[in-house]
Amino acid sequence: MTDAPARGNNFVAKIIEEDLASGKVQRVVTRFPPEPNGYLHVGHAKSICLNFGVAEQFGGGCNLRFDDTNPEKESQEFIDAIKSDVQWLGFQWQGDIHYASDYFDQLHEWALHLIKTGNAYICDLSPEEARQYRGTLTEAGKNSPYRERTVEENLQRFEQMRLGEFDEGACVLRAKIDMASGNMNLRDPIIYRIRKVTHHQTGDKWCIYPTYDFTHGQSDAIEGVTHSVCTLEFEDHRPLYEWFIEHLPVPAQPKQYEFGRLNLDYTVTSKRKLKALVDNRVVNGWDDPRMPTISGMRRRGFTPRSVRNFCEMIGVTRSDGMVDVAMLEHAVRDDLNRHAPRAMCVINPLKVVIDNLEEDHLEMLTADYHQELDLGSREMPFTRELFIDQDDFKEEYSKKFKKKFTPGKRIRLRHGYVIEATGYEKNDAGQVVLVCAKLIANTLGVDPEDGDKPKGVVHWVSATRGVKAELRLYQRLFTHATPDKVDGDLMQFVNPESLMVVHGWIEPALAAVTPETHFQFEREGYYVSDRQDHTTAAPVFNLTIGLREDKELKKD
């Protein structure tokens, strides 16, 4: 895998290439149009990489447009998070940010145009009645009894809707297409509905709002979008998209293309279900590191490069499918293995006392953060008392544990000296709580002069100069591969061990690192300094992923 994803060679890129070569399109313009009713998730990351990526590839531009037609579910918080996510992934929208609400005046004029041309009408059916009239997949719908209202009456009632003279749900504006169509989206779809709520961009100017299906095609036309790329569930909406474009005096003729959405196992990407996880306090907000949101992955320690590489790995196809989440985990592990600085953290500490050093011994050792990359270096205090991991000491030597620290055997301290265990102490429960050792002189970076080489290398931290840190150990949020596709509540599959909080000891150089600094804690895993939590005095590091694939988490 390369450091930067290769240029897209997917079917969307090929269409654009052909359109440019033929002169059908002079300059490619795409758009990414999220609804600001939640945080973006990993599926949106694929769409971002595709839309911004092909625009970048062919020297065009990509608009960021918020589909803000449903104000009661939208907020500025979500808008700010989405902007941050796009930029974190390494993309920049062309020009100013766009909002569907920027076009509400024009959309209202076009709604009037449809009424005047006999292609739209005010319908007073209740939602339940409308469902009955709509028919089924195998049975044609029936015309609304209000379908043949005069143009004058429709104009008058639409104006009354705009002025707030009707209650919510009392009536809607519908396009007049074909109630017998085999495509349910063409059975006189709703264009405008009454919503008496304040809009985060337009305030109280409007109490009627256009639907998504009526808004997005015309917004594309206004912005000069050449390739309207969306996920496959909108394929059946394309005839409606084209019907509106055909029946309105729009300034351009954008085309819609669909690609397969990203489905990851052990993951839920429905905004409604993600919101339920937040509302029910299963997780600590939309950016909880267990969430598949871009903000959550960022806080977990995923890198923009790893997410983009993952999206390149899975490709862009015309069919939906399930992707193994291990591919995403591989992408982040591979990226961090290549680029993350190395440092030391002891999670299960066992104290070692080096008896042949003075009690106040302090020596500053220097070590590079990476053996192959120029990531700088840090100083590590070497003192008489150290912490090593409990698993690195065994009371008796055996060939099975020949690289462990045992009495009479030697071990090298990472970036430091060779020491030899001389004894140990136990507590009343029979657990080893302290190891006595001696320093082998003149072994900093070299083997002992007597030829008795150390059996292995252990990570360590000064017991007197090290810093206590809070470590949040994350696992997958769900125990079932498809938690939202089985009978019952998906909450039954929430992993009760998805978060464990422990404390360990880190090098003092790590105590005040910049938030979102990544490290490979040697022999422990990949961690990132938390960017949000300020509720604890101790530094907080989140486990991004283990050093290698956890076989116990593989699917059956």
HUBEL-V721631 format. One record per backbone hydrogen bond with DSSP energy under -1.0 kcal/mol. CO is the residue of the C=O (numbers start at 1). NH is the residue of the N-H. Records with the same first field share a line. If there is no record, write none. Layout:
CO = NH + NH
//
This chain:
10 = 14
11 = 15
12 = 16
13 = 17
14 = 18
15 = 19
16 = 20
17 = 21
18 = 22
19 = 24 + 25
28 = 61
29 = 226 + 227
30 = 63
32 = 65
34 = 67
35 = 37
36 = 75
40 = 294
41 = 45
42 = 46
43 = 47
44 = 48
45 = 49
46 = 50
47 = 51
48 = 52
49 = 53
50 = 54
51 = 55
52 = 56
53 = 57
54 = 58
55 = 60
56 = 59
61 = 30
62 = 94
63 = 32
64 = 98
66 = 68 + 100
70 = 73
71 = 74
75 = 79
76 = 80
77 = 81
78 = 82
79 = 83
80 = 84
81 = 85
82 = 86
83 = 87
84 = 88
85 = 89
86 = 91
87 = 90
98 = 66
99 = 102
100 = 103
101 = 104
103 = 107
104 = 108
105 = 109
106 = 110
107 = 111
108 = 112
109 = 113
110 = 114
111 = 115
112 = 116
113 = 117
114 = 119
115 = 118
119 = 176
121 = 174
123 = 172
126 = 130
127 = 131
128 = 132
129 = 133
130 = 134
133 = 142
139 = 136
144 = 147
146 = 149
150 = 154
151 = 155
152 = 156
153 = 157
154 = 158
155 = 159
156 = 160
157 = 161
158 = 162
159 = 163
160 = 165
161 = 164
167 = 170
172 = 123
173 = 191 + 192
174 = 121
178 = 181
179 = 141
183 = 186
184 = 187
186 = 178 + 188
189 = 175
191 = 211
192 = 173
193 = 209
195 = 197
199 = 203
202 = 205
203 = 199
207 = 195
209 = 193
211 = 215
212 = 216
215 = 219
216 = 220
217 = 221
218 = 222
219 = 223
220 = 225
227 = 229
228 = 257
230 = 259
231 = 234
232 = 235
235 = 238
237 = 241
238 = 242
239 = 243
240 = 244
241 = 245
242 = 246
243 = 247
248 = 250
255 = 228
257 = 230
259 = 232
263 = 323
270 = 274
271 = 275
272 = 276
273 = 277
274 = 278
275 = 279
276 = 280
277 = 282 + 283
278 = 281
285 = 288
288 = 291
292 = 42
293 = 297
294 = 298
295 = 299
296 = 300
297 = 301 + 302
303 = 307
304 = 308
305 = 309
306 = 310
307 = 311
308 = 312
309 = 313
310 = 314
311 = 315
317 = 260
323 = 265
324 = 327
325 = 329
326 = 330
327 = 331
328 = 332
329 = 333
330 = 334
331 = 335
332 = 336
333 = 337
334 = 338
335 = 339
336 = 340
341 = 520
343 = 522
344 = 507
346 = 505
348 = 390
350 = 388
351 = 435
352 = 386
353 = 437
354 = 357
358 = 361
363 = 382
365 = 380
367 = 378
369 = 342
373 = 375
376 = 369
378 = 367
380 = 365
382 = 363
384 = 354
385 = 463
386 = 352
387 = 461
388 = 350
389 = 392
390 = 393
392 = 405
399 = 402
401 = 404
405 = 394
406 = 409
409 = 421
410 = 455
411 = 419
412 = 458
413 = 416
417 = 413
418 = 440
419 = 411
420 = 438
421 = 408
423 = 436
425 = 433 + 434
427 = 430
431 = 427
434 = 425
435 = 353
436 = 422 + 423
437 = 355
438 = 420
443 = 445
448 = 451
451 = 453
456 = 412
458 = 414
461 = 387
462 = 466
467 = 506
469 = 504
470 = 541
471 = 502
472 = 543
473 = 500
477 = 495
481 = 266
482 = 485
489 = 492
490 = 493
491 = 494
493 = 479
495 = 498
498 = 475
500 = 473
502 = 471
504 = 469
505 = 346
506 = 467
507 = 510
508 = 511
510 = 513
514 = 517
517 = 529
519 = 527
520 = 343
521 = 524 + 525
525 = 521
526 = 544 + 545
527 = 519
528 = 542
529 = 516
539 = 470
540 = 530
541 = 472
542 = 528
545 = 526
550 = 553
551 = 554
//
